[in-house]
């Protein structure tokens, strides 16, 4: 167990009863007889009379090598949130070498999930504020557990969450099992945790009493395949951008490569819409208008362009950018069909990130003598880039991506890139 360092947070007050924790700004530690040490940070408590919500923020993975516990998330969010904020440091991440523990407890205190629900229920009753639980990744898993167990009415927002601890990356799970429970990575270990009352899988019975807003990055394939699909089925594999299952409302958008979470300004918007009384359905409608609007089209896209191929090919072709990739074999003209619909859809964003990845590949391959394309192909590529730039400018959310697209356009215009004389 690592020593808790309070220098950046201030000296804490210790309490052995949840009921005795005061509702005022500061850092606190709930410490019970069973060995549970639960650090808390309260912010914005002066807003108790003007808000109907208390935001509860749970940690995702932490960087133990860069900082010492406790770890409090939501500090920046609190500056723009119109209500009190409670940040809870996961005791599992206070153990040496453990960066992610899902608030699932340790061998000495396996009842952490229920303790969290008790804490949130007490603060909700004490303040008459409805809890809004926020968690990303591993914190998202903990939020989903609270949505199932909580005796208080609450709303939960999860971002790229795990839905089964044992379907996450093996090295993280194995470290948690070894350091926090003295167990090896195995199916038997999952059964041992379940017998202790620790929930490790929320997909077995995804029905929850409390509403959940499930925000999933379009490009986080690991979490789509292993964590979202077991709950929502193949909707995530089609071009659907939102849906509802039981009390879980989901929305998918392109927030960046891989496991990138919702952009801070949009998350702040979502949270404050919740405080203002908007429903999750209304919030999704707002997000849909931002990411999937109907845009103008360039006149260069002819009405005669074959749209049939687009309609019957919902999935963007997969290309692998590595040292063996030969760019001369790829015709970009076939990708125009993903720019045709006026209403932006997921395939347009797949095209956008395909082009962004091409720039990464080009930087690795620019001295490759095989990088030769025809003048005709050069013209087609420039047209495609211009169309994508035009649409991204209308979306008004992709400043850094536009810089990369303009770099690609400059590359295609420069004479140093090899072009064949074939036309």
N, C-alpha and C positions, 0 to 999 in steps of 0.2 A: 504494500500500500504506500503510495506516495504521500509526502507531507503536503497538507493544504497550505498554500501561500496566499495571504490576504492583502499584500502590499498594494495591488492595483485596485482593490475593491473597498478597503477600509476594514477595521476590526469588526468581526461579527458578534451578534448576541446569540447565546445558546439557549435552546428550549427543549424540554423533555416531553412536552405536550403540544400537539398541533393547535389546540384551542387557545394556548397562551401566546402564540406568535402575534405580535401587534401588526396592525395594518398601517404602516408608515414606511417611507422610503428608507432603505438600508439593506444590509446583508444579515442573514440569519442562518442558524444551523439547527435543524431538528435532529436530535440525538436520542434514540430510545434504548431500552435495556437490552434489546436483542443485537445491538451493535450497528444499527443503521445510522449513518451520518449523511444527512441530506441538506446540502447547502442551497439557500434560496436568496434571490435578490428581488426586492420590490422597488418599482420606479413609478412615477406619475401618480402616486396615491392621492395627491391633492385634487385629482380629477374625479374622485369617487362620486361627487354630487352632480356632475355634469355628463357622466357617461353611463350607459346601461351595460357596458361590457368590461371584463377584465381579460386581457390577452395573456395566455400562458404559453411560454416559448420553451421548446424542448431541443436539446442539442442533436445535431448530426455528428458525424465523425469529428474528432478533435485532433490537434497536432501536439501530442505530448512532448515531442522533441523540441518544440519551440516555446512552450509555456508550461506552467505548473497548474494543477487544479486548485480551486474549482474553476469550471468553465461555464460561463453564462452567455447564452445567445440572446439576441433581440435587443441589445443595447442601442444600436443605431436605429432600429425600428421604433424604439420608445420615443425618440426625439420627434417623430412625426405622427405617433399614434394618439388618438383622441380619447385616451382612457388609461387606467392603471395597467401596469405590465408586471407579470411574475415570471422570472427566469429561474429554471431549476437545473442544477448541475447533476449529471448522471453519476451516481456513486461508482458504477462499474468502471468509468473512465478515470477514477482515482487510483486504480490498480496499475502497477507497473506494466508498461508495454501495451496496455489496452486503449486503443483509440476509438473503439466503437463497442457499446454494450447494450444498446436498444432499450435502456431502462428496464431490463429484464431481471436485474438483481444479481446477487452472487451467492456463493454457498452459505455464507453466514446470514444473509437476509434475502431470502427467496420471495418474500411477500411484497417486494417493492411496487409492483404494478397496482396492487390494492392500496398501498400507502399513498401513492400519487392520487388515486381517485378520492381517498379520504381527505387529503390536503385540499384538493380543488373544491370538493363539496363543502368543506368547512369555510373556506374563503368566500365561496359563493353565498352561503347562508349569512355569513357575518357582514357582507357588504351589499347584499341584494343585487349583485352584478352577475350577469350570465357569462359563464366562461367561454372564451373563444380559444381553442387549443390549436397551436401552430407547430408543425414539425416537418422537417425535411429529411429525406433519406432514412437513417435509423431513427431519428426523432419522429419521422412520419409514421413509422411502424408503431412507436409508443403511443402516438396520438390515436391511431386506429384501435389500439387495445383499450385506451381510455374511453373511446366512443362506444365500445362494447360493454365495458364494466361500470362506467360512471353512474352513480345514483342521482347525480345532478343533471338537469337538462343543460346541454352544451352544444356548441357547434365546433366542428373540427376542420381545419385546412391542412392537407398533407401535400407535400411536393416530392415527386419522384420517390415515393416511399417503398421500403421493402414490405412485403406482405407475408413472407415466411423467412425467418432468420436463416434457416438451413438452405435456402436457395440463393443466399447472397454469396459473395466471393469466399471460397473455402479458407483462404489464409486469415481473413478477418474473423470468421466464425471459429476457426480452430484456436486462434489466440485467445478469444473471449472464453471459450470452453475450458482451455487449459489453465489460464491465469485466474479466472473468476470462479470456476467450479471444480478444477482438478480432473476434468474429463477429456477424453480423446474425441476427435471428430468422428461421429458415427450416428447411425439411426438410433442406436440404443441410448446414446446421450440425449437425443431429443426426447425420447420416451421418459428418461429419468427426470428431465426438467419439467415435462408435462405432469408427471406424477406429483411433483412438488407444487403444482398449481401455477407454474409459469407458462403463459401463453407464448408459443413460438410461431404460430401460424394463424392468420386471420382469414384465410381463404376457405377453411373447412366449413365455416358457417359465417359467410360475409354479411349476413343480416345484422344491422346495428340499429339501436333505438334512436341514436342521435344523428342529425344531418352531418354529412361529410362532403367537403369540396375537395376533389382529388385532381390535382394539377400535374400533368405528366409531360415532360419534355419529349417532343417528337423524335429526337435523335438519341435518346437513351435506350438503345436496343436491349441492353441487359435487363433493365427494369420493365420494359414493355413485355418482353418474352417470358421472364421468370416471375414477375410480380404483379403486373397489371392484367395480363391475359388470363391467368387462373381465376380472376374475379369477374372480368367483363367479357371473356370469350374473345372471339376474333375481330371484334369491332376495332381494336387497336391495329389490326393488320390490314384494315381497309382504309378508305379515305374519310371515315367518320371523324369529326373533330370534337364531338361531345356526346354525352349520353347519360342515362340514369339507370342504376340498378338498386332496387330497394331504396335506402335512404342515402346512397352514395351517388353524387353527381360528379361526372368526370369531364375534363377538358384537356385537350392536347394542343400544344403550340411549339414553335421552334425557338427555344430559349438558348440555343447554343449547342456545340458539340458535346456528345456524351451525357454526363450526369449533371450538366449545368442546371442550376435552379432558376426559378422565376426571377426576372430582373427586379432590382430593388424598387424602382419607381412604380412598377406595376404591382408589386406585392403591397406597397404602401397604399396604393389606390384600392386594392381588394380589401385590405383590412379596414380602411376608413369607410368603404361602402358598407361593410358589415356593421360597423358602429352606427352608421346612419340608417340602418334598418332594411337595407336591400337584401333580397333573398339570393341564394346561390344561383338560381336560374337567371336572375337579373344581372348578376355579376358575370356569368358566362356570356350572356347576350352582349354585354359591354366588351368583353375580351374578344368575342367573335367579330364584332365590328372593327376592332383594331387589327386583328391578324388575318381575317378572312373577308375583307370588304370587296365590293365590286369596283374595279378600277377602269380607267380609260385604257384603250389599246392604241399602239402605234399603227399608223396607216400602212407601214411596211408589211404587217401581217395580213395577207390577202384572205378574203372570205373563202377562197377556193381551197385553202389549206385543208389537208385531210384531218378532220377532227375525229373520225371514226376510230382511228388507231388509238387516240387518246382515251376515248370512252371505254374501249375494250381492254385497255392496259392500265389497270389502276396502280400498279406498282412501278416505281421508278427503277430502271435497269441498274444493276449493281456493278460497279467498276472498282477494281482494286488498284490503288496507286502505290506501287512499289518499284524497286529497281528494274524489274523485268517488264514493266508496262511500256508499251510502244504507242505513243500518242498518235502516230500517223495512221493507225488502224481505226480510229474513231471519227465518225462523221458527226459533227455537232448539229447539222441541219435536222437530224432525226429528233433532236431534243426540243425543236420549236413547238411541238404539240403541247408541251407543258406550260407554254406561255399564252396559249390561245384563249382559254376561258377568261371572261372579264372578272368573274368572281375568283379571288385568290383561293387556292386550295393547297393541301399538303404537298402535292407533287411539285408545285411551284417552288416551295421551300426546299424540297429535295434537290431540285435543279440548282437553286441558289447555292446550296452547300456543296454540290458537285463542282460548281465553278470555283468556289473558294478552295476546295481541296485540290483542284487542278493547279491553282497558283502555288500551293505547297509542293506539289509534285514537280512543277516547272523549276522551282528554285533548286531542287535536288538534281534535276536532269538537264539543266540548260546548256551544259557542255557536252551533251550526248550528241554525236554526229547523226544519229538516227532521227533527230527531231526535225523532220522535213515534212511539210504539208503543201498541198497545191494552193495556187493563188485563189482558186474557186473556194476551197475550204477556208482560206483566210477570210474571204469576204463573208462567208456564212457565219463564221465564228464572231466576227465583228458585229454582224446584224443581231445575233443572239445576245451578245453582251449588251448592246445598246437597248434591246427590249427589256432585259432584266434590270438594267440600271434605271430605265424609265419607270418601271413598276415599283422598284424599291424606293425611288424618290417620292412616289405618291404615298407609300406606306409610312414614311417619315419616322422609322424606328431603327434604321439599319445604317447609321453613319459610318461605323468602322467597316462594315461589309461593303459599303459603297466605295470606300477608299481602295479596298482590294479589287473590286470590279473595275475601277478606273485604272488600276495598275495593270490588270490583265489586258484591258483595251490598249494601253500604251505598249505593252509587250507585243501584242498582235500587230501593231502599227510599225514597230521598229524594224529596220532592215536587217538587224543582226540575227533575227530568228530565221532559220533556214526554210526556204519555200522552194518547191519544185516549179518548173516552168509549165507543168501540165495545167490546162484549164478546161 
